Structure formats: structure tokens, C-alpha cells
Amino acid sequence: MSIKFIRIDDRLIHGQDVTAWIKTYQAKKILIIDDIVAKDEFLKNVLKMVKPSGVDLIIKGTEHLNETIQAIEENKANAILLMKTPDTAKKVFESPVLLKELNVGGMGANAKREALYKNVSASKEEVAILKEIEEMGVKVYFQATPNDKQIELHSLIKGGL
């Protein structure tokens, strides 16, 4: 299993957080799954500029997700997988990904979202998707940095929201 860490974070690659996760998992690859980013050459170039040196960056959409995940899983280099939304995360866990854990990182506030946990806001629809992912046997948890305590989704919402 090459994918060691899967995270929702609408900032994707950013500062100390991603650097800490890369170090924790000794990742040599970052895989970003996002349909909009995959088609935006400017944003792809920005992400390539901000990625840590010595780490390969792969940016793909969801169209050939099964093949992308299979190729990464067969590779021996440790990888972390990043995406922006719960909807994309659900597609990832419907693919042949082996790791059954989802870290929910930064999801910024907007008019449709309510505060869920620290720097994570989510709409009712997004919370429902996270619950669906959890029902698929995936551990869904909140943890901003490797040093923070994990808080699991089911213990946080307990039927609320």
C-alpha cells in the first residue's frame, strides 16, 4: 500500500501543515484529485512551485480515478492523497484505494457551511457525504497536524447537524 494518508483540505498544498504530514509519512509523492485543478494550467503550475522539493506532484481529475489510484498503489513510493471536497473523497473511497482512513483538514467557511470543528466548516450535504464515507467502513477523523489529537466524525456529531 503506497497511499499512506488521505486528506480533504481545500487549500491543498500549504505551508507547515502539508510539510508536517509529508514528513510524518515519509511521502515521496503528493497526489491531488480535483477536476477543476486538473484542467487549470495556471493553478497546476502554482502548486508545482509550492510543493516541497524532492516530492513528486501528480494532479488528476476523477475521470480515470480507478486507474490513477491503482498506479499509485502499485508504486513503492509513499504517497499522500489530497482533495478539496467530501464529494471527491467519496469517489476516492469507491475506487480501489487500500487505506480506509480520511483526515478532514481545512474546509473554509462560506454561506452554505456551518462550523463543524476548529478550521472545518461543512454544509449539511457535505456532512451527509462524510457520514456515507464512514458507513463505507472508512475512519473519518479531524486532525489539523500530526501532533493534534484525532477526533472521529461519529463522536463529534452524534446524530446532530
Salt bridges, closest charged atoms under 4 A:
ASP9 OD2 - ARG7 NH2 3.06
ASP9 OD1 - ARG11 NE 2.83
ASP9 OD2 - HIS14 NE2 3.61
ASP10 OD2 - ARG113 NH1 3.68
ASP17 OD2 - ARG11 NH2 3.86
ASP17 OD2 - HIS14 NE2 3.17
GLU41 OE2 - LYS44 NZ 3.01
ASP56 OD2 - LYS29 NZ 3.66
GLU63 OE2 - HIS64 NE2 3.76
ASP87 OD2 - LYS91 NZ 3.86
GLU114 OE2 - LYS124 NZ 3.49
GLU126 OE2 - ARG113 NH2 2.73
GLU132 OE1 - LYS90 NZ 2.57
GLU152 OE1 - HIS154 NE2 2.99
